[in-house]
Amino acid sequence: MRRRELLVAATAVPMACMGEYAGLAKSPLEDRQGRDESRVPLGFDGHSMRAMKWKAPQFVQFAAEQNLDAVLINNLPLFESLEEAYLRRLKIEADRHGLRIFMGAGSICENGSSFNRKYGDAVSFLQKAIGVAKIVGSPVVTVRIGSLKDRFLEGGIQPRIDASIKVLKSLRHVAIDAGIKFGFENHGGDLRSEEVLSIINEVGPDVCGSMLDPGNAVWVMEDPMKQIQLLGKHVVCTSVRDYMVWETDEGATFQWTAVGDGLLDVPAYVQYLKTMCPAVPLFVESISNSPRPIPFLTSQWWTGFPDTRAADIADFLALCRRGRAMEVAIPPEGMSQKAFDRILQRNEFLKSVGFLRVHGAGQIG
């Protein structure tokens, strides 16, 4: 998006988004009944509005205002409290608007680069998250290893996979008793789809599925349309955005975009979700304006992918040839980066939701 285009977009956004969200009139529950069950449920991943610094209640409010079906609170610290009374109030508010809450824990990999010991060791942390999920009515707890850097730690990604599997297996019966599935996420370039599938099969598909992120599939040299074919029947949660990727001297660069602005075959993707996992919401996690390199023409890159063959990235290479370089948008003169980010993130999310509604996701009207 060029500066002129962004400035025009900025003037069209209510000033409420510049501070704490003032919002539109809330939709009463009776206006949210009678939903079209033939359409893929559409949800709000709170990370889309990360510049707002919202917590769980604001996520619920915004999702209701946008007439969505579900809200994803994908990190335990996003809850202001883990006390039962607070969590029950949050669920009551979501129920009032006809919203389902899905939730995530974060990294459960103690030997990885991103594990946070705020809640204790990995088992204690995940057990606490299962308890929260049960109270708020989430059918899943999403989990992950961490990021691309975990592929370059000593021993590569496999020790991180093994540690995560051990944690999940230790709490299999706790999750089953709570009626909850683990959703293992490909997050920040840490896992390829075949590695996610190996985790699901080892822990057991009865209690572990995929938290599907097509944007992150690009980071590990995958075509997201192939990812959903491999993992689609195991999907229990999603975190979706579009993407652009293009060739560079060192390999490729990619940038995430609003849905409809990139290379994703949106009608086909929505149809895959409808066919393979029809009850799972399509959660929009719009992240834009942040190009990232994939230097696969350097030898150092392949130390993180020692088992990946040339044939494994053929579809990705074809994707690169279809792409085009994208400019980075900057704030118009006189606008702070903070205000710019809030406007851009809101615009990108609403654009994504609007495009998806045209193609069979979410409620119309």
C-alpha positions, -999 to 999 in steps of 0.1 A, spaced: 0 0 0 14 34 -10 14 63 13 -13 81 -6 -35 50 -5 -29 45 32 -38 82 39 -71 78 21 -78 46 41 -69 63 73 -94 91 68 -122 65 63 -116 49 97 -135 62 128 -113 80 152 -124 55 179 -98 30 167 -71 55 176 -76 49 213 -94 23 233 -121 9 210 -153 29 214 -171 6 190 -205 3 174 -238 -7 190 -237 -42 203 -257 -69 185 -283 -86 207 -283 -123 208 -316 -126 191 -301 -109 160 -274 -135 159 -296 -166 158 -307 -184 127 -272 -185 112 -266 -201 79 -249 -234 88 -239 -240 52 -212 -213 55 -178 -218 72 -178 -201 106 -158 -169 107 -138 -157 137 -115 -130 151 -80 -139 161 -71 -112 185 -35 -109 173 -49 -91 142 -54 -61 164 -22 -64 185 -15 -27 183 -46 -20 203 -32 -39 233 -66 -54 241 -74 -82 265 -100 -109 263 -131 -88 270 -123 -64 242 -118 -93 218 -153 -106 226 -168 -71 222 -151 -65 188 -160 -100 175 -197 -94 185 -197 -59 168 -185 -75 136 -212 -102 137 -186 -130 138 -191 -166 150 -161 -171 172 -132 -154 189 -96 -168 194 -77 -158 225 -45 -174 216 -23 -168 246 -29 -172 283 -17 -138 294 -45 -122 273 -69 -132 300 -68 -105 327 -73 -131 353 -74 -169 355 -99 -169 384 -130 -189 377 -154 -160 384 -137 -138 358 -136 -167 332 -173 -175 338 -182 -138 333 -163 -138 300 -181 -169 288 -215 -155 297 -207 -124 277 -196 -144 247 -227 -166 250 -249 -135 251 -235 -126 216 -237 -161 203 -199 -163 201 -177 -194 207 -145 -189 225 -114 -208 213 -82 -204 232 -45 -211 231 -17 -217 256 14 -208 236 48 -227 237 49 -259 256 85 -267 246 109 -262 275 140 -268 254 129 -243 228 135 -206 224 101 -193 234 89 -211 265 77 -188 293 80 -201 328 55 -176 342 30 -204 349 55 -231 359 69 -260 339 53 -271 306 30 -297 321 17 -274 349 13 -246 323 -7 -268 299 -28 -283 327 -37 -248 338 -47 -239 302 -69 -270 300 -87 -258 331 -93 -224 316 -105 -239 283 -131 -260 302 -145 -230 320 -148 -207 289 -161 -235 267 -132 -238 243 -131 -271 225 -94 -268 219 -62 -256 235 -37 -245 209 0 -252 215 33 -248 197 70 -250 198 81 -215 190 97 -200 160 122 -205 131 152 -202 154 142 -235 170 152 -253 138 188 -239 142 193 -249 179 216 -278 187 201 -310 173 177 -292 151 139 -293 155 135 -329 165 145 -326 202 118 -298 203 93 -321 187 101 -349 211 98 -327 242 64 -314 230 51 -348 224 61 -359 259 42 -330 274 11 -337 254 11 -374 261 14 -368 298 -19 -349 297 -38 -370 272 -63 -382 297 -67 -349 314 -76 -333 280 -100 -362 271 -117 -360 305 -122 -322 299 -136 -328 264 -107 -308 248 -84 -314 219 -49 -300 215 -43 -280 184 -7 -281 174 3 -249 155 29 -244 128 41 -212 143 67 -186 132 85 -209 108 91 -237 133 74 -267 117 66 -281 82 33 -299 77 48 -334 78 63 -326 112 29 -314 125 14 -346 112 40 -367 129 31 -350 162 -6 -356 157 -1 -393 149 23 -398 179 1 -381 205 -31 -396 189 -56 -380 165 -83 -386 191 -68 -358 213 -45 -339 190 -51 -320 158 -37 -292 137 -39 -255 144 -36 -246 108 -17 -214 97 -12 -210 60 8 -179 64 35 -197 84 36 -226 59 51 -202 34 79 -195 59 91 -231 58 89 -233 20 54 -248 16 25 -240 -6 -5 -235 18 -28 -252 -6 -8 -284 -2 -7 -279 35 -44 -280 39 -46 -311 17 -22 -329 40 -36 -317 74 -72 -307 65 -89 -337 81 -70 -331 114 -78 -293 117 -93 -283 150 -84 -246 149 -71 -221 123 -52 -188 121 -56 -176 85 -42 -147 64 -31 -143 28 5 -141 16 28 -129 -12 62 -144 -20 87 -135 -46 121 -145 -59 152 -127 -46 190 -131 -51 192 -151 -19 161 -172 -25 128 -155 -17 110 -129 4 75 -131 16 49 -108 31 16 -115 46 -14 -96 33 -51 -91 39 -72 -120 25 -77 -114 -12 -46 -94 -17 -22 -123 -20 -17 -157 -38 -41 -177 -17 -69 -194 -37 -95 -182 -13 -126 -199 -28 -108 -232 -29 -94 -228 6 -128 -220 21 -142 -251 3 -115 -273 17 -124 -261 52 -161 -266 46 -154 -302 33 -127 -314 57 -135 -296 90 -169 -279 86 -174 -269 122 -140 -253 127 -141 -215 124 -118 -197 100 -101 -173 123 -86 -142 106 -52 -133 118 -42 -105 95 -6 -95 97 7 -71 70 35 -48 61 63 -70 74 85 -86 47 107 -116 58 135 -134 39 137 -171 30 174 -173 20 172 -209 6 200 -202 -18 224 -200 11 240 -230 27 233 -218 63 195 -219 57 196 -256 50 212 -264 84 177 -259 97 161 -281 71 185 -311 68 158 -336 58 140 -314 33 145 -324 -3 143 -304 -35 111 -322 -45 96 -311 -12 97 -274 -21 88 -277 -58 53 -263 -52 68 -235 -31 92 -225 -59 62 -224 -84 45 -200 -59 76 -178 -58 75 -174 -96 38 -163 -94 45 -136 -68 55 -100 -70 75 -77 -47 55 -56 -23 63 -22 -9 63 -15 28 38 12 38 49 40 60 29 65 81 18 96 63 35 128 74 23 138 109 10 104 119 27 84 146 37 48 139 14 36 167 -16 54 152 -7 41 118 -4 5 130 -38 6 146 -55 20 114 -37 -5 92 -45 -35 113 -81 -26 116 -84 -20 78 -66 -52 69 -88 -73 92 -121 -58 80 -109 -61 43 -102 -98 50 -135 -104 66 -154 -87 38 -136 -108 12 -142 -140 30 -179 -133 34 -182 -130 -4 -166 -165 -7 -187 -185 17 -174 -178 52 -192 -160 80 -227 -146 82 -242 -122 57 -261 -92 70 
